[in-house]
Amino acid sequence: MIREAWDRVMLSMMAKHSALQNVLFAAMLCGASFGITESFAAGCEFELRGGGVVSAVIDARTFRLDDGRDIRLAGVETMPLESGDRRAVLATLIGRRVVLRSESDAPDRYGRQAAFVFPDQSATSIQSELLMRGEALVSAGIADPPCAAELGAAEAVARRARRGIWAHGSAIKNAESPDDILTRIGQFTVVEGKVLSVRQAGPTVYVNFGRRWTRDFAATISRRVLSSFEAAGIIVKSLENQRIRVRGWIERRGGPRIEVSRVGQIEVVGN
């Protein structure tokens, strides 16, 4: 089974880490529910990049330090609130002083530094807190397995408890409703459904959720990244007839599409 192969590969990659990380990874796969105060530590503890005093919260994922640096929360995506402001949610959680950790301190094209953010003296990142409260989604760009495990486990806590965005049925879009999915063009979205077929056309593999390829939802995977799926023990063709979740940005190419470039964007949830 895909899930079993994925378990073997990921657990072997995590063997050098603590037993806590293995528990968190199991929680991500099995949906185990922890209390919201449970510490999700160690998984995303990358290199220390200093810290500072928070001077302003700019938006739901960005804040400014008193030294002038703009910090962007790595590893998560946010959704608009039906009412209120997610910026206020971040301001409530972040506190005054923070510590930054990241794989790289290179700024993005807007001059923002992406980092995992830890309130002073806390072992739990702001990202994990937001996910456990249902105020964010795990992003599509996490390459580090232990970090992906930590964040996936935190998101599962909120999903199982129906907290925050998970309290509403609209948090996960139904793959059988392409028109509804198209309302989120350009936005980060989770789509769930049963895979009808997997077809290759030129350099692209199409994971199809319907028969009308010009109208129905599909996930697209470039042939050049198939080796990363195979390394994780996933044969994409075997996704046929599986129920999966796909996360990423909605595009319109005939029907709605999500481009998949990382293994973590696809989650097998059962038949």
Beta strands, then each sheet from edge to edge (+ up, - down):
strand 1: 47-59
strand 2: 62-65
strand 3: 70-73
strand 4: 76-77
strand 5: 97-102
strand 6: 112-119
strand 7: 137-138
strand 8: 172-174
strand 9: 188-194
strand 10: 197-201
strand 11: 204-208
strand 12: 218-222
strand 13: 243-252
strand 14: 256-260
strand 15: 266-270
sheet 1: 1+ 2- 3+ 6+ 5- 1+
sheet 2: 4+ 7-
sheet 3: 8+ 9+ 13- 14+ 12+ 11- 10+
sheet 4: 8+ 9+ 13- 15+
end
